[in-house]
Each structure stands twice: as C-alpha cells, then as structure tokens.
C-alpha cells in the first residue's frame, strides 16, 4: 500500500486529495486509482507528472507502505 496524494485537476477528478491504495509499483497504484475514481480521473493522468517521495517516478518505480505517490497536473 502507498499513500496517493492528488493535486489540482487530479484532486477534482477523484473527489479527494489523499487515499491509500494497494500496489507494488507506481503503475499498480495508478491502476487502482483509475479503478476507484473512473474515467474523469483516467483522462487527467496522461498530462500529469508522478512523483514518489518528492522525486520524479516511472511506472516501474517500486512503492511501499511508507511511500507517497504524488499526481501533479500541469499548472498554467
């Protein structure tokens, strides 16, 4: 499990700023988030930066229970 932090449009699409989701990698956590929050959230993801513990992350980046996955849409 990892803490998922959502910002701006991602937070709006999900209806929450924070959640705890299962997953061993960033991709797993994001898939769980899409399953939970639906199409509006899925539509925001392609333009978002994803960070783990304040560092840029890839889909294959491993996550654990003490990790925070941040989803940050672009800011205008």
Helices and strands as residue ranges (DSSP letters): E 2-6, H 8-14, E 18-21, H 26-37, H 39-45, E 49-52, E 55-56, E 68-72
